[in-house]
Amino acid sequence: MNQAPANPYPITDRVREALAVSKRGCEELIPEDDWLKKLARSEATGQPLRIKLGLDPTAPDIHIGHTVVLNKMRQLQNLGHQVIFLIGDFTSLIGDPSGRNNTRPPLTPEQIKANAETYYKQASLVLDPEKTEIRYNSEWSIPLGSMGMIQLAAKYTVARMMERNDFHDRFHANTSISVHEFLYPLMQGYDSVALKSDLELGGTDQKFNLLMGRHLQTEYGQEPQCILTMPLLEGLDGVEKMSKSKNNYIGISEAPNTMFAKVLSISDTLMWRWYTLLSFQSEQAIEALKQEVAAGRNPKEAKVALAKEITSRFHGAAAADAAEQDFINRSKGGVPEVIPELTLSGAPMGIGALLKAANLAPSTSEAYRLIEGGGVRVDSNVVSDKGLKLDAGVYVVQVGKRKFVRLTLA
């Protein structure tokens, strides 16, 4: 019986450390033995590995849930490997069917161009832009042409394509599947051929597409890439995956004060998962912090440290320090240094109508509910009288812990 050849490159401590960095927080590394061999070869030869992440510019903004894979890219980049940030301007024209129960509407070229302009700029807040190769898959997808597309389609069977969960479920539910949707995983897989990638990263929902890359590289005579899937980050609610549609997200371009406060709003349990997936601290440092909390240290201190780290990454250390001070001021009932200003006419004005006019409450009845709950302050004084009327003047109005406005009432 033929045995697989032994790995000709030594497995050193640096290689083992690189494997540990690769696996930190990941869902799957497939196949791990092959990745270990690639790491050992790279260490012995000094040749960096090519690590690919592809993102379709389906929306103009990135939230910190998207940065889970970007963080992993940065960790591997710090080990000296070549990371490739691939913008799927061609595949966006098809529309990724992953996780869909219906056909995803393709974007227009104009939408793709507008979104792509912001993607790399935002990703550069995590990746080292000087060491990042940025590519667009239209570079090789358009020249492939109709003949090349037919040849590519011949390298995969319909039966294998129907093993994909979303296609399988839609077929048995008599939900339509357009033929062009079969092209998406093929084109994403062909990206790996064009880039000769050694490792491709993605979320757990991308596993089928990532495996397609391995298959097609073998078909084209290349060494197959390994794949590394990262879990989907739970949002602020700690239940659903982070999503703008569920309003449980933190956008990486959000104001530092808002970002800091949102991180502090997560549960103590969710905090440790966020540490694993979002922090650049070592696993040893995180475990030590976790033990300190278990021994009696206030978990809020650990959460503040995480909030400062995340805020610093996207806005700088000075902004993170200011956001922390702003949060302290609010917690003590103080007023932030910078708050929105608004001018209203109609003095004297009832407090309910005022809160609604200032967009601090969606309706007068909701304003009264907030007052009953003790959540409304005027010039740091709690409002308890729903019949309060304010004369002309300047007031600082606060609703809850985060909403402030400096109001000039005329």
C-alpha positions as CSV (number, residue, x, y, z in Angstrom):
1,M,0.0,0.0,0.0
2,N,1.4,3.4,-1.0
3,Q,2.0,5.8,1.9
4,A,1.9,9.6,1.6
5,P,5.4,11.1,1.4
6,A,6.7,12.5,4.7
7,N,6.8,16.2,5.1
8,P,10.4,17.2,3.9
9,Y,10.3,20.4,6.0
10,P,10.7,20.5,9.8
11,I,7.9,21.3,12.2
12,T,9.6,24.0,14.3
13,D,8.3,25.9,17.3
14,R,7.6,28.9,15.0
15,V,5.6,26.7,12.7
16,R,3.5,25.4,15.7
17,E,3.0,29.0,16.8
18,A,1.8,29.9,13.4
19,L,-0.6,27.0,13.4
20,A,-2.0,28.2,16.8
21,V,-2.4,31.7,15.5
22,S,-4.3,30.3,12.4
23,K,-6.6,28.2,14.5
24,R,-7.4,30.9,17.1
25,G,-11.2,31.4,17.2
26,C,-11.7,29.6,13.9
27,E,-14.5,27.2,13.1
28,E,-12.7,24.8,10.8
29,L,-9.3,24.5,9.2
30,I,-9.4,22.1,6.2
31,P,-7.2,20.1,6.0
32,E,-5.1,21.0,9.0
33,D,-2.3,18.7,8.1
34,D,-1.9,20.3,4.7
35,W,-1.8,23.8,6.2
36,L,0.9,22.7,8.7
37,K,3.0,21.4,5.7
38,K,2.5,24.7,3.9
39,L,3.6,26.7,7.0
40,A,6.6,24.4,7.4
41,R,7.6,24.9,3.8
42,S,7.2,28.7,4.1
43,E,9.3,28.8,7.2
44,A,12.1,26.7,5.6
45,T,12.2,28.5,2.3
46,G,11.3,32.0,3.3
47,Q,8.5,32.1,0.7
48,P,5.4,33.8,2.1
49,L,2.1,32.0,1.6
50,R,-0.7,33.6,-0.4
51,I,-3.8,34.1,1.7
52,K,-7.0,35.3,0.1
53,L,-10.2,36.9,1.4
54,G,-12.9,37.8,-1.1
55,L,-15.7,40.2,-0.3
56,D,-18.5,41.3,-2.6
57,P,-19.3,45.0,-2.3
58,T,-23.0,44.4,-1.6
59,A,-23.2,47.4,0.8
60,P,-21.1,50.5,1.3
61,D,-20.3,50.0,4.9
62,I,-18.5,47.3,7.0
63,H,-19.5,46.5,10.6
64,I,-17.3,44.9,13.1
65,G,-18.8,41.5,12.4
66,H,-17.1,41.6,9.0
67,T,-13.8,42.3,10.7
68,V,-13.6,38.8,12.3
69,V,-12.1,37.5,9.1
70,L,-10.1,40.7,8.5
71,N,-8.6,40.3,12.0
72,K,-7.5,36.8,11.1
73,M,-6.0,38.1,7.9
74,R,-4.0,40.7,9.9
75,Q,-2.8,38.0,12.3
76,L,-1.5,36.0,9.4
77,Q,-0.1,39.2,7.8
78,N,1.9,39.8,11.0
79,L,3.4,36.4,10.5
80,G,4.9,37.6,7.2
81,H,2.5,36.1,4.7
82,Q,1.1,37.8,1.7
83,V,-2.6,38.7,2.1
84,I,-4.8,39.4,-0.8
85,F,-8.0,41.5,-0.3
86,L,-10.2,40.5,-3.3
87,I,-13.1,42.7,-4.2
88,G,-15.7,40.7,-6.1
89,D,-16.8,43.3,-8.6
90,F,-17.6,40.6,-11.1
91,T,-19.2,38.1,-8.8
92,S,-21.4,40.8,-7.4
93,L,-23.0,41.0,-10.8
94,I,-24.2,37.4,-10.3
95,G,-25.2,37.6,-6.7
96,D,-24.1,35.2,-4.0
97,P,-26.8,32.6,-3.3
98,S,-25.2,31.5,0.0
99,G,-27.7,31.0,2.7
100,R,-30.5,32.3,0.5
101,N,-34.0,30.8,0.1
102,N,-34.6,32.8,-3.1
103,T,-32.6,34.3,-5.9
104,R,-30.4,37.2,-4.7
105,P,-31.0,40.3,-6.9
106,P,-27.7,41.2,-8.6
107,L,-26.3,44.7,-8.1
108,T,-25.8,47.2,-10.9
109,P,-22.3,48.1,-12.0
110,E,-22.9,51.6,-10.6
111,Q,-23.8,50.2,-7.2
112,I,-20.8,47.9,-7.2
113,K,-18.4,50.7,-8.1
114,A,-19.8,53.0,-5.4
115,N,-19.6,50.4,-2.7
116,A,-16.1,49.1,-3.7
117,E,-14.7,52.6,-3.3
118,T,-15.3,52.5,0.4
119,Y,-14.5,48.8,1.1
120,Y,-10.8,48.8,0.9
121,K,-10.5,52.1,2.7
122,Q,-12.5,50.6,5.6
123,A,-10.6,47.3,5.5
124,S,-7.3,49.2,5.8
125,L,-8.3,50.1,9.3
126,V,-7.6,46.5,10.1
127,L,-5.1,45.3,7.5
128,D,-1.7,46.9,6.9
129,P,-2.3,48.6,3.6
130,E,1.4,48.7,2.7
131,K,1.5,44.9,2.9
132,T,-1.9,44.1,1.3
133,E,-2.4,43.1,-2.3
134,I,-5.7,44.4,-3.5
135,R,-7.3,42.8,-6.5
136,Y,-10.7,42.8,-8.4
137,N,-11.9,39.6,-9.9
138,S,-13.1,41.3,-13.0
139,E,-9.4,41.2,-14.0
140,W,-9.6,37.5,-15.0
141,S,-13.4,36.9,-15.0
142,I,-14.2,39.2,-17.9
143,P,-11.3,37.9,-20.2
144,L,-12.4,34.3,-19.4
145,G,-15.1,34.9,-22.0
146,S,-17.9,32.5,-23.0
147,M,-15.6,29.7,-24.1
148,G,-13.7,29.8,-20.9
149,M,-16.9,29.9,-18.9
150,I,-18.1,26.7,-20.7
151,Q,-14.8,25.0,-20.0
152,L,-15.0,26.0,-16.4
153,A,-18.6,24.8,-16.0
154,A,-17.4,21.4,-17.4
155,K,-15.2,20.9,-14.3
156,Y,-18.1,20.4,-11.9
157,T,-21.3,18.3,-12.0
158,V,-24.9,19.4,-11.4
159,A,-25.3,16.5,-8.9
160,R,-22.4,17.9,-6.8
161,M,-23.8,21.5,-7.1
162,M,-27.2,20.3,-5.8
163,E,-25.5,18.9,-2.6
164,R,-25.2,22.5,-1.5
165,N,-27.7,23.1,1.3
166,D,-29.4,26.2,-0.1
167,F,-29.8,24.8,-3.6
168,H,-31.0,21.4,-2.1
169,D,-33.6,23.1,0.1
170,R,-34.9,25.4,-2.6
171,F,-35.2,22.5,-5.1
172,H,-37.2,20.4,-2.7
173,A,-39.4,23.4,-1.7
174,N,-40.1,24.0,-5.4
175,T,-38.5,27.4,-5.1
176,S,-36.9,28.6,-8.4
177,I,-33.1,28.4,-8.9
178,S,-31.7,30.4,-11.8
179,V,-29.0,28.8,-13.9
180,H,-26.7,31.8,-13.3
181,E,-26.6,31.1,-9.6
182,F,-24.6,27.9,-10.4
183,L,-21.9,30.2,-11.8
184,Y,-21.3,32.0,-8.6
185,P,-19.4,29.2,-6.7
186,L,-17.6,28.4,-9.9
187,M,-16.4,31.9,-10.4
188,Q,-15.4,32.3,-6.7
189,G,-13.5,29.0,-7.0
190,Y,-11.8,30.3,-10.2
191,D,-10.5,33.3,-8.2
192,S,-8.4,30.9,-6.2
193,V,-7.0,29.5,-9.5
194,A,-6.2,33.0,-10.8
195,L,-4.5,34.1,-7.6
196,K,-2.8,30.7,-6.8
197,S,-3.9,31.0,-3.2
198,D,-2.6,28.8,-0.5
199,L,-5.3,29.6,2.0
200,E,-8.8,31.2,1.6
201,L,-10.7,32.6,4.5
202,G,-14.4,33.1,4.9
203,G,-17.4,32.8,7.2
204,T,-19.0,29.5,7.9
205,D,-21.7,30.2,5.3
206,Q,-19.0,30.3,2.6
207,K,-17.7,26.7,3.1
208,F,-19.2,25.3,-0.1
209,N,-17.6,28.2,-2.2
210,L,-14.2,27.8,-0.4
211,L,-14.2,24.1,-1.1
212,M,-14.9,24.8,-4.8
213,G,-11.6,26.7,-4.9
214,R,-9.7,23.6,-3.7
215,H,-11.5,21.5,-6.3
216,L,-10.8,23.8,-9.2
217,Q,-7.2,24.3,-8.3
218,T,-6.7,20.5,-8.5
219,E,-8.6,20.5,-11.9
220,Y,-6.2,23.2,-13.2
221,G,-3.1,21.3,-11.9
222,Q,-2.3,23.5,-8.9
223,E,-1.7,22.6,-5.3
224,P,-5.1,22.9,-3.6
225,Q,-5.6,25.7,-1.1
226,C,-6.5,25.1,2.5
227,I,-9.6,26.8,3.8
228,L,-10.3,28.5,7.1
229,T,-13.8,29.4,8.2
230,M,-14.5,31.9,10.9
231,P,-17.7,31.9,13.0
232,L,-20.4,34.5,12.4
233,L,-20.2,37.1,15.2
234,E,-23.2,37.5,17.4
235,G,-24.5,41.1,17.6
236,L,-25.2,43.4,20.5
237,D,-28.2,41.2,21.5
238,G,-25.9,38.2,21.9
239,V,-28.4,36.0,20.0
240,E,-28.6,36.8,16.3
241,K,-25.6,37.3,14.0
242,M,-24.5,40.9,13.7
243,S,-26.6,42.5,11.0
244,K,-27.7,46.0,10.0
245,S,-31.2,44.6,9.3
246,K,-31.4,43.4,12.9
247,N,-30.0,46.7,14.2
248,N,-27.6,44.8,16.5
249,Y,-24.4,46.0,14.9
250,I,-21.5,48.4,15.4
251,G,-20.4,50.1,12.2
252,I,-16.6,50.6,12.0
253,S,-17.3,54.2,10.8
254,E,-19.6,55.0,13.7
255,A,-18.6,57.8,16.1
256,P,-16.1,56.8,18.7
257,N,-18.4,57.6,21.6
258,T,-21.2,55.5,20.1
259,M,-18.8,52.7,19.4
260,F,-17.4,52.7,22.9
261,A,-20.8,52.8,24.5
262,K,-22.2,50.0,22.3
263,V,-19.3,47.6,23.2
264,L,-20.0,48.3,26.9
265,S,-23.6,47.4,26.4
266,I,-22.9,43.7,25.6
267,S,-23.3,41.0,28.2
268,D,-20.4,39.7,30.3
269,T,-20.7,36.3,28.7
270,L,-20.6,37.7,25.1
271,M,-17.6,39.8,26.0
272,W,-15.3,36.8,26.1
273,R,-16.4,35.6,22.7
274,W,-15.8,39.1,21.3
275,Y,-12.4,39.1,23.0
276,T,-11.5,35.9,21.1
277,L,-12.8,37.0,17.7
278,L,-12.1,40.8,17.8
279,S,-9.1,41.4,20.2
280,F,-5.5,41.4,19.1
281,Q,-4.4,40.4,22.6
282,S,-2.8,37.0,23.0
283,E,-4.9,34.1,24.1
284,Q,-2.7,33.9,27.2
285,A,-3.5,37.5,28.1
286,I,-7.2,37.0,27.5
287,E,-7.2,33.8,29.7
288,A,-5.3,35.7,32.4
289,L,-7.9,38.5,32.3
290,K,-10.7,35.9,32.4
291,Q,-9.2,34.3,35.5
292,E,-8.9,37.7,37.2
293,V,-12.6,38.3,36.6
294,A,-13.5,34.8,37.9
295,A,-11.5,35.6,41.0
296,G,-13.5,38.8,41.7
297,R,-12.3,41.6,39.4
298,N,-15.1,43.7,38.1
299,P,-16.0,42.4,34.6
300,K,-16.8,46.0,33.6
301,E,-13.0,46.7,33.7
302,A,-12.4,44.0,31.2
303,K,-15.2,45.3,29.0
304,V,-13.8,48.8,29.2
305,A,-10.5,47.5,28.0
306,L,-12.1,45.8,25.1
307,A,-14.1,48.9,24.2
308,K,-11.0,51.0,24.2
309,E,-9.1,48.5,22.1
310,I,-11.8,48.3,19.4
311,T,-12.4,52.1,19.4
312,S,-8.7,52.8,19.2
313,R,-8.4,50.5,16.2
314,F,-10.8,52.6,14.1
315,H,-10.4,56.0,15.6
316,G,-7.1,56.2,17.5
317,A,-6.1,56.1,21.1
318,A,-6.9,59.7,21.9
319,A,-10.5,59.2,20.6
320,A,-10.9,56.1,22.7
321,D,-9.7,57.9,25.8
322,A,-12.2,60.7,25.1
323,A,-15.0,58.2,24.6
324,E,-14.2,56.6,27.9
325,Q,-14.3,59.9,29.7
326,D,-17.6,60.8,27.9
327,F,-19.1,57.5,29.1
328,I,-17.9,58.2,32.7
329,N,-19.5,61.7,32.5
330,R,-22.8,60.2,31.3
331,S,-22.8,57.5,33.9
332,K,-22.4,60.2,36.6
333,G,-25.2,62.3,35.1
334,G,-22.7,64.7,33.5
335,V,-23.0,66.2,30.0
336,P,-20.7,65.2,27.2
337,E,-18.4,68.0,25.9
338,V,-19.9,67.8,22.4
339,I,-23.6,67.3,21.9
340,P,-26.0,68.2,19.1
341,E,-27.6,71.7,19.1
342,L,-31.1,72.4,18.0
343,T,-33.3,75.5,17.9
344,L,-37.1,75.3,18.3
345,S,-39.8,78.0,18.3
346,G,-43.1,77.9,20.2
347,A,-42.2,78.8,23.8
348,P,-43.6,78.1,26.2
349,M,-43.7,74.4,25.0
350,G,-44.9,71.3,26.9
351,I,-42.2,68.7,27.6
352,G,-44.0,66.0,25.7
353,A,-44.3,68.0,22.5
354,L,-40.7,69.3,23.0
355,L,-39.2,65.8,23.2
356,K,-41.1,64.8,20.1
357,A,-40.1,67.9,18.1
358,A,-36.4,67.4,19.1
359,N,-36.6,63.8,17.9
360,L,-35.8,62.5,21.4
361,A,-39.1,60.5,21.4
362,P,-41.1,59.2,18.5
363,S,-44.4,60.5,19.9
364,T,-45.8,62.5,22.8
365,S,-47.2,59.4,24.4
366,E,-43.8,57.7,24.3
367,A,-42.3,60.9,25.8
368,Y,-44.7,60.7,28.7
369,R,-43.7,57.0,29.2
370,L,-40.0,58.0,29.3
371,I,-40.9,60.7,31.9
372,E,-42.8,58.2,34.0
373,G,-39.7,55.9,33.9
374,G,-37.4,58.7,35.2
375,G,-35.5,58.8,31.9
376,V,-35.8,62.5,31.1
377,R,-33.6,65.2,32.5
378,V,-33.5,69.0,31.8
379,D,-30.3,70.7,32.9
380,S,-29.4,67.5,34.8
381,N,-32.7,67.6,36.8
382,V,-35.0,64.6,36.5
383,V,-38.4,65.5,35.0
384,S,-41.3,64.0,36.9
385,D,-44.1,66.4,35.8
386,K,-45.6,65.5,32.5
387,G,-47.3,68.9,32.5
388,L,-44.0,70.8,32.6
389,K,-43.7,73.7,30.2
390,L,-40.4,75.3,29.2
391,D,-40.1,79.0,28.6
392,A,-37.8,80.6,26.0
393,G,-34.2,79.9,26.9
394,V,-31.3,77.4,26.4
395,Y,-31.6,73.9,28.0
396,V,-29.6,70.7,28.0
397,V,-32.2,67.9,27.5
398,Q,-31.2,64.3,28.1
399,V,-33.2,61.1,27.4
400,G,-31.7,57.9,28.8
401,K,-28.0,57.6,29.1
402,R,-27.0,58.4,25.5
403,K,-29.3,61.0,24.0
404,F,-28.4,64.7,24.6
405,V,-29.3,67.9,22.9
406,R,-28.5,71.5,23.7
407,L,-31.9,73.1,22.9
408,T,-32.5,76.8,22.2
409,L,-36.2,77.4,22.7
410,A,-37.6,80.7,21.3
